[in-house]
Structure formats: structure tokens, C-alpha cells
Amino acid sequence: MSLITQAPRGTQDVLPDSSYKWQYVEQTALSIARDFGFHEIRTPVFEHTNLFQRSVGETTDVVQKEMYTFEDKGGRSITLRPEGTAGAARAVLEHGLINGALPVKVSYITSCYRYEKSQKGRYREFHQFGVECFGALAPQADAEVIALAMQILKSVGLTDVALHINSIGCPTCRARYHEALKAYFASYAETLCGTCQDRLARNPMRILDCKSPVCGEIAAAAPVMMDYLCEPCAAHFAQVKGCLDAAEIPYQVDTHIVRGLDYYTRTVFELVSPQGLVVAGGGRYDGLLQELGGPAQPGLGFGMGVERLLMVMEEAGCRFPAAPQCDLYLAPMGEAAVSRCFALATALREGGMTVEFDVVGRSLKAQMKYADKLGARYTVVVGDAELESGVAKLKDMTTGETEEVSLDGGLYTLLRQKTLDRELAGVADLFSNVAEIG
């Protein structure tokens, strides 16, 4: 067999044997976000290109090198979203949410698209969990979104992720910092990559985020923003650290964090795995809504890469819930049994059971092999004798034990009780996992 095509480079298929892990991470993140007052928002996969040019920044790698941009049939410039914040901010403004009760707190699971080199944990199509908080200027809001990110990681079993924080100031104090950077990088102008030579005049902070090894080595000794913070920004950062200290959330100040998008101001942070992978990152962006034509309201949030998070969890040996299994396989023998099994399967499924039965006309022996491959917990064979008596044997596929059960209601009652017992055992196991973490 020769396939006509394969998945594009930088993308991946999430198959049934792993999709349940994605669902576990996504549902955990959304649930914890709700506990913090963040509720789900969904935005389009593509936006007008100028949204990202204005918010992300024209001098960033994302806008200059990585966006998937095209003209639609109406001649409009359209871009597949490279990140989640800009679309959420646009939606909050467009639908007037910022005019209601503040702060506006939203969360999302979204796919993003960036044309960059494919490598371990980095894809051209990737997925993010993110939160956005608009209308909160106080330092405790910064600490809250950091605590939310930390709690998600702790809940999925990652306890050794390090919190790195920094402040990159506001436009007032950043102007002085830009002049210091220009003076520093000017002596290396001919050594910098072509992109950074252009950034030197337009936005020298972006040089600090360049992926070029040469530029990175030069940037390592550049002046740091922390030495140029104005008094309000320094006080804000001190209060953020005070909140984290009060909640006993460990952190380290990392003056090299600038984040890769232009909309960030003041607090920025990253959650870094022991292997040096950034699992989540975010911070404050107090000028973003105004830049998009909205009111001068502050904003902050973070993004957490789902692929990267799952990879780090796998490497750390984190526990996942058991993969979904078939509760019952019904094996019919004969046309009358097929009809009865279909009716039984329908009723049991409506009651919340996961039930399979033969839909391809297999022999009984082949059906039992198939049930075993499915990992069915129980099987019931229904033939003429079972139809006549109304009683069948429920077989435990793990132990081989059997017990008689009525096909008229008794099957559901017995199966439901066994399922509840198993679910309670699974919940107890997850709670023991949390206890070990805490």
C-alpha cells in the first residue's frame, strides 16, 4: 500500500491510545482555572493579520519569520493564530466584556501555528492552555495567575518545575533601558545577525530573545532591565514576590527572561522543567487592550504548551488515569441474538456503560479474541438458550470467573455496581497520588 500523502512536517496525529492523556490534562487545567474564576472562551483559528502585528509586535520572531499568513478570496490578509492572547483580547473588546464586571477572567484550549524548525517538544501546529485576566492592576493578580499555573502542574504530578520571574518594566522606565541596550549592542552591530541589526534601531529588547547562538552569546552580558526599573515598577515587583513568599511558592529572579512577544510589561515568568524546557510562560501586558483600540485596562495571563507538558510528564513518570476500557462485550449467536444484543447495548449505553457488540458477523471464537483485544472487562454470550431462559453468564475477563445474570434489568444493575466499585478504587488511587505529591 502506498499512501498518497502524509501529515505535514511539524504536525502530529493524536491517536486513541494517547488522546485520553490529552483529555486528562486539558480537563484538569480547565477545572482548576474555574476554581480560580477563569471560564472558557473559544476564538477563531484565524484572524486579520494586523491583530498580531499590533499585539505580538512587528519586530518579534513570530511576526517576522513564523506566522502562517495568506490572502483570502476577498483579498484580505489572514493569519492562523500563532498564540492565544491576541484573539482572546480582541474577543473581550469586540463583545464588550471589558465594560462589565472587572476583572474579566477567561481560559482556553487552543491550537496555534508557527512556521519554525520542528524539534522535540516543538511543532508547527501546537496546542496551548491559556488564561487571560483583564482589568486587574494589583500585584496580587500577577501572583494569582502564577499560583494557578503552579497548581495545574502540581495536580498532574510535576513537583520539580522551577518558577523563574522577572520584571521588564513599563514604557517609562523601558525607554532608558532601550538606550542602554542600544549603546551596548552598537559595538557588536556588525556581528549581530541581519534580523537583529534591524532590531537594534527599532526594538533592541528583541535581540535578547534572538535564537541565534552568536546573538545569544552577545546578549548574555547585556544590561538587565532590573537595574533600570522606575519606582512604581520596582514596588510592584516587590509586592508580587511578597505574595509568592506568603503562599510559600518558591521562585528565582531570572533577569534574562524577556518573553518573545512585544506586549509584555512588568512581571514576566516561566515555569522550567529540570531538563530546561519551558512548560509555561506568561506575565503582564498592561498596554495590550489600548493597542487594539480598547480602553486603558491592564491585562495578564500565561500560556502552557500541551505537547510540551505531556512530554515532560511522560519523562517524569507522572501517573495518568487508566485508559478508557470497554465495560462489556456482548457476543450474539444467531440473528435473534443480534437484535437482542443491539437492544441491550443501546439500553446499557444510555445508562452510561461502555458496551461493544459484534457488527461484522464474526464467529464466537473470533468475537472472544476481539473482546480480549479490546480489553473488555466482562463478556456475555447470548444464544438461543439465553434468549429462552432470559439468563446469561457474565464472565470476568481478568479472573475468568462467571456468574449468572438476568438479561431483563439484572445485567445493568450488576454491571453498574461493579463499575462503581472500580471507579471508587480509581478515585482513591488518584487521591493517594495527590497525597504523595502534597
N, C-alpha and C positions, 0 to 999 in steps of 0.2 A: 504494500500500500504506500502510495506517495502522496503526501498532503500537498495541497496547492499553496499553502502558506502557514506560517507560524505566528505566535504572538509577537508584536513589535518589540524591538530591543528596549529594555528598561521598563517593561511591564511584566506582570505575572498573573497567573490564574490562581484563585483561591479555591481549592478543591474541597469536596465534602469532608475528607478526613482531617482537615485543619480549620474549616470555616467555623466550627463550634468554638475554637480558641479565640478567633476574632470576635465572635458574638459575646463571649465571656468578658473580654477586655472592654469592648465598646459599652456593654450594658453596665459594667462596673463603673466606668468613667461617668456615664450619663447619670447613673443613680447617685453617685457621690456628689456630682455637680448639683443635682436637685436638692440634696441636703444643705448645700451652701446657698440655695436660692437661685441657681442658674437653670434656665429652662431652654429646651431645644429650639433652634431656628434652622431653617433649610433655605439655602440660596442657590441661584442658578450655577451650572457648571461653567458658564462663560459670561463675561461682562464686556462692556465697552472698554477698549484698551486704555483710554485716558484715565479710567478709575485707578488702574495700577501705576500708571506713570505719575499721577499726582500723589498717591498714597505711599507706594513702595519706594519710589524715588528713581529718577531717570539715570542717576549715576551708580545704581546698585548693579551687582552681577545679574540679579534676577531680571531686571528690565533690559539691561544691555545685551545679555547673552542667552538667557534661559527661557524666555516666555514663548509659548505657542500662540502666535498671532497670525490672523488671516483676515481677508476681506470677505464679508458675506455677500449674498447675491444682490443686496441693496447698496453695495459699495461702502459699507460701514466697517471700521476696523474693530475686530472682535478678538478677545484673548481668553484662552482657557485659564481658569483661575490658578495662579501659582501659589497662593496661600489663602487662608480663610478670613483674616481680619477685615480686609478691604470690602469684601462683599457683605459681611455682617454689618459693618459701619454704614454702608450705602443703604441697606435694607432698614436699619434703625432710623435713618434720616428720612428715607422716602415714605415710610409708613407712619411717621410722626411719633414713634415710640419715645423719642427723646423729649417730647413735650408732655409726657405723662409723669407718673411717679418715678423718681430717681433714687438710686441708680437703676439703669436698665442692665439686667444680667442675663446673658444668653450663652448657650453652649451648642456645640455641633460636632457631628462626624462628617467629614467631607473628603472628597477626592481632590487632589491637586496635581498640577502638571508643570514640570520644568525640564527643559532640554539640557541635561548635564551628563557627565560621564557616569555610566552605570557602574556601581561597585557594591560591595557588601553593605546591606542596610540602606542603600540609596537607590531610588528608582525614578524613572521619568514620570510615571504615574504612581503617586503615593497617596496615603490616607492620613488624615490628621484628626485627632480630637482636639477641640479648642474651646476656650471660654473668652468672653468679652464682657467687660464691665464699663459702662459709660455713665458719667455724671458723678463720680466719686473721686475727690481730690485728696482726701486724707491719707496719710501714710499707712494706716491700718488696712486700707483697701489693697495696697501692694502686698502686705503680709498675708492677707486672706487668700489671694489667688495663689501665692506661693504655697500656703498650707494646703490648699485644695490639690495642687499638683503633687505635693508630697504624700498626701493621704491616698491618692489613687495608686501611686507606686507602692506604698506600704501594703495596701489592700490586696494587690496582686502578687505580693511576696518579695518585692525588691526593697530591701532594707539598707543596702550599702551604696545607694546612689548619693553622690555628694552635691550639695547645693552651693553654687557659685553666684555671688551677687556683685553688682557694681552700680555706680551712678554715672550717667553720661550727661548730666546737667540739663539746663534749659537753653533756649535760644540766646538768652542774655549772656550767661557765662560761657556758652559754647563758642561765641564769637571770638573771645580772647584765646580759647583753646585752638580754634582753627588757625589763628595767626601763628601760634607756637608750632603747630604741625607744619604749616607751610614753610616756616623758617627752617625746621628740622629736615623736611624731605627735599627742600630745594637743592641741598648739596648732593643729593642722590638722584636728581632728576633724570640724568642720562642712564642710570642703572635700572630705574623702575620700568615695569612692563608698559606697553603702549597705553593700555586702559588706564593705569594709574598715573601716567603722565598727564592725561586729560583730567583725571580727578584732582590732581594737585591744585589746580586753579579753581575748580568748581566745588569740590567737596572732599577735602583731604582726609576726613574721618573714614571714608570708604576704603582708603589704602590700607587701613588697619584690618580690614576684613578680606583683603585680596588672598586668593588661594595660591598665587604664585610663590614658590619657595624663596625666590630672590626677594620679592617684596615683603614676604613674611619675616625674613631674617632682618631686613632693614627696619621694619615696623616694631620688632621686638624691643628696640632701645628708644622708641619714640616717647615724647612726653605723655603723661597719663592725665586723663580728664579729672581725676580725683584732686589733683593739685590746683585746678582752676575753678572748682565749684564756687558759685556765689553763696552767700549766707543762707538764703531760703532753701536752696537745693541741698546744701550740707546738712541743714537742720532736718529736712525731710528724710534724707537717707539715714540719719542717726535715729530717727523715730521708727523707721522700718526695722532697723536692726534691733531696736528696743522691743518691738512687738515679737520678733522672732526669738529673742532671748527669753522673754516672758513665757512663751509657749514651749521653750526648750527645744526649738528647731535649730539644729547645728548648721552653720554656714561658714564659708570663707569668702573674703573680699578678693575678687579677681579683677584687677584693673584692666585686663586685656579684653574683657567682654564688651563688645560694642553692638552686637547683633547685626544681621545683614540687611536690614530694611531701614529706610530713612525716617520713618515716622516715630521711632523710639525717642523718648525723653526721660530724664531722671533714672528711675530704677530699671535695671535690666538684670535678668537672671538666667541661669542654665542649670539643668539637672544632669549630672555627668556620671556615667557608669564607671566601674573600676577599670574597664578597658579603654576609657577615654572617649566613649561615644556619648554625644549629647542626646538624651532621651526626650527632653522637653526644654523649651526656652520661651521667654517672653519678657514682659515688662510694661512700662507705662508709655502712652502715646497721647499726650495732652493736646496736641495741635491737630490731630487727625480729622476730627469731625469738622473743624473750621476749614481745613484744607479742602474738604469735599463740599464746601458750600453751606455747612450747617452752623449751629451756634458754637460758641467757645466753651464747650464742655469737655472735661477731661476723659481719658479712657485708659484702659489697661487690660491685660489678659496674657494668655500663653497658648502655644501650640505643642502638641505631643504626637510624634510620628508613630502610627500604629505598627507599621512594619518594623521599625527600629525597636519599639518597645517589645514586641513579640520575640524578636531575635535575642534581645538581652535577657528576657525571661527564660527562654529555652536554654541559653548558655549558663544561666544561674541556677537551673534546675528547679524553677518555680513550679508549684503544683497547679494543674488545671483541673476543672471539673471533669468527670468521666465523659467520654464521648457519648453522644446520644445512641441508644440502642433500641432495637425492636423489642417491645414487651412480649408480643405474642405472634407466632406464625400459625395460621390456620391452614391445614393441609386437606383439601377436599378430595374425595374419591368418588367420581361419578357426577353426572350433570345435576342431579337433585342436590348433591352436597355442595356443588359450586354455588348454586343460588342461595342455599342456607348460609354458607360461609361468607358470601358477599353481604348478606343482611347482617350477620353477626359482626363482621368487620366494620360496617357502617355504624352500627349502634355503639360499638366499643370505641371507635374513633371519636364519635360525638361526646363520649364520656371522658375523653382525654387520654385514652390509651394509644400507644403506637403499635399499630397492627398491620401485618402483611399477610397476603394470601396469594395462592398461585394464580397468575394471569397469563401464563404462557403454555399451559397444558402439560406440565411435567408429570413423570411417574412419581409414585410415592417416595421411592428411594431417592430420586433426583430432588424432590422437594425437601427431604430431610437434609441433604447435602447443602442445598441452598440456604435453608434456615440456619444451618451451622455457620455458613459463610457470613450471613447477615449478623451473626452474634445474637440471635433471638434468645431471650431468657427462657421462654416457655413455648411449647408447641402443643397443638391439639389436632388430632386426626379425626376427620368427620367422614364416615362412610354410611352405608345403608343401615348397619346395626345401630350406630349412634343416632341416626335420624329417627329410627323407630323407637328407641328407648328414651331419647331426649337426654342421654347421659354420655359424656365422653371422658377421656383421660387427659388431664393436664400434666405434661411432662416438664420437669425442671431440667433444662439442657446442661446445667452445670453439674448437678449431682446425679442425674439420671432417675431420680425419684418421680413417682407418678401418684396422682390422686384423682378420684372420680369427681366430676363437677357437672352440674346441670347446665344444659345449653340455654335454658329459659331463665336468665337472670343470675343464676348461681355463678356463671363464668365471670361476669363483670364484677360481682361482689368479691369473689376470691382474688381475682387478679388485681383489683383496686387495693385491697388490703396488703397484698404482697408488694405492690408498687409503693404505697405509702410507707411501709416499713423500710424499704430500700432508700426512699428519699430522705427519711428522717436520719438514717445512718449516714447518708451523704452530707446532710447539713451539719451533723455532729462532727464529721471529719473536717469540713471546711472551718468550723468554729475552732477546732483544735489547731488548725493551721494558723488562724489569726492569733490564737493564744500564744503559739510558739513565736510568732513574729513580734507580738507586743510584749 
